[in-house]
């Protein structure tokens, strides 16, 4: 089911050219490389652990080699299109209403999901398009009100950009309104590392 949805979304998302001018402009105006300060290993979100129990084939423990995406206009356009297309075509819904659970990570195979579901699908689509998994990092942040939220960090040679279901524009991580908490390690997707100064992680990230 996920494979069929992924192929359909890629075909539709890459067909239009509406975001080309916007993406090229954003890329040209980006600052010097901006990378989040990554710290020690930290707790793994329960949602990821439970997702892996149901999707073992996607959560292998093989060590990866940290890498960066060479961010030229073509790569940026592809990333921006996927971000915007998923945001447009997946309907937001809270986990409690969708899955009957407080916090459940999954692919939005029925066209519905919350923040981490958007991030999972974008990650899968980008991998299917040839981007390295080690540069596509599921990330936990806090909103200004302290609520937990999940986004996808895309690590490039020009900085780390954020794919967010609450914003169609792909922004450098420093340009987002969030307090970054932790994300997947580039060495192993099942290891998570702290970001910046230590802070209490949100209990769950089930915001829409």
N, C-alpha and C positions, 0 to 999 in steps of 0.2 A: 504493500500500500504506500509506504513512504517513498519507494523508488518511483512509482507512477506519479505521485504528487510532485516530487522533486523535478522530474523530467518535464512535467507540464508547466510548472512555475518557471523553470529556466527558459523554456521555449517562449512563453508569453513575456517574461520579464526582459529578455534580451531582444525582443522583436522591435520595441519602440525606441525612439531616439530623443524623447522628451527631456531626459536628464543629462544629455551630453554636454550642453552648454553650461548648465549649472555645475556639473562635476568638474569640467575643465577649469572653470573660473575658481572654484574652491581649491583645486589643486595648485593652481598658479599662485594663489594668495596665501598658501600655507606657510607657517613659520619654520624656523630651524627645527631639527628633530626634537620631538618632545616624547619622552618615555617616562612611564610611571615608575616610581621607586619601589622595587620589589624586595621583599624581606624574606624572613624565614618561612619554613613550612608551617601550615596552620590547619585548622579543622576542615574537613571536606563537607560541603553542604549535604544534608540528608537527601535532598531531592536528587542530587547527582548519584549518590550511592544507590538509591532505590531505582533510579532510571537504569543504571548499569545492571542491576539484578534482573531487569526485564529485557535488557538489550545487551547481552554479554558480548556479542560479536562486535559491537561498536565501542567497547570499553577495554580494549586490550591494554596490557601493562607494559608493552614494549617501550624501551627507552627511545626517545626521539632526539634529534639534533636541533637545537634552537636555530631558527632561521627567520628571515625577514622577507616580506614581499617587496619586490622592486616596484615602487609605486609610480608608474607612468600614467598618462591620461587614459589609456585603454583599460588598465587594471582598475583605476579609480572609477571609471564609468561603469564597469561591470559590477563592482562592489556597491556603488550607489544605486544602481538599478535593482539589484537583488534586495537591498534594504528597503527601498521604497515599495517594491512590488509586494513583498511579504506584508509590510505594514498595511497596505491597501486591501489585500485579499484575505487576510486572516482577521476574523472578528474577535475583539477582546472579550474575555469572560474570566471571572474569578475561578480558581481551582475548586472552591467549595461548590459552585454551581455546575462546573464542568465535569469534575471527576468525583465529587463528593468527598474531597480530601482538603486539608488545610494547605498543603504544599506538595504538588505532584508535577514532576518534570516529564514532558513527553512531546512527541511531535504532534502538531495540530492537524492530524490526518483527516479530521472532520471539518476543517476550515475554521476552527475556533481554538483559542488558547490565551494564555497570559504571558507575561514578560519573558520567562525562561523558555517557553515553548517557541516564541518568535526567535529567540537567540539560537536555540537548537536547530531550527529549520534553516536559518541563514547560514549557520556553520556547515550543515550538511550540504547545502546547495553550493557554497563556495568550494568545499572540498571536491564535490562532483565536477566543478568547473576547473579543477587543477590547482587550486591554491593549497599550500601546505597546511596540514592540520596544526603543526607546531606554531603557526603564526595566527591561529584562530582560537581565541581563548575565552571561554565562558567566564563571566566576571560578576561578582556580587558588589553592589554599591548601596549606599543609603541616600534616600531623598532628603530634602531639607527638613522635612517633618520627622525624619528618623525611620521611616518605613523602608523595608528591604525592597530591592529592585534588582533585576538581572539584565545585563547587556552583553554584547559580544565585542571584545577587543580584537582589532585587526592590527597586528604589529607589522610595520613597514620600515623601509630604510629612511622614511621621512617623518617618522613618529608613529604613535599609536592612535588609531582612529576608532571611534565608538559607533557601533550599529545599535540603534535603540528603537524599540517599537513606539516610543512616544515622540520621535522626531525623524522626519524623512531625510534631513540633511545629515551627512556623515561628518562628524566633528572630531577634532583633536581632543584627547581625553581631558585636557586642561580647560577646554571650552565648554564642557558640560557642567550642569549644576549639582553634580553628585559628589559625595564623599566615598572614595574608592576603598573597599575593604579587603577583598581577596579575589584571586582568579586561579585558573589552571596554570600549572607549571609548563613551560615549553619543553621540559625534559620528559615529562610523564603526565598524560591527561588526567590520571587518577590521583595526582598529588596537587595540592593547592597551596599557594603562597600568599602571604600577607602583602598588602600594598600600603606604603606610607607609614605614618605613625600608628601604633597599635590602637585599635578601637574595638569595642564589642561588636561582634557580627550580629546581624538581625537574625531572629529565630527562624524566619522563613522569608522567601521572596515570592510571594504569591500575588503581588499587585498586578493589575491589568496594565 
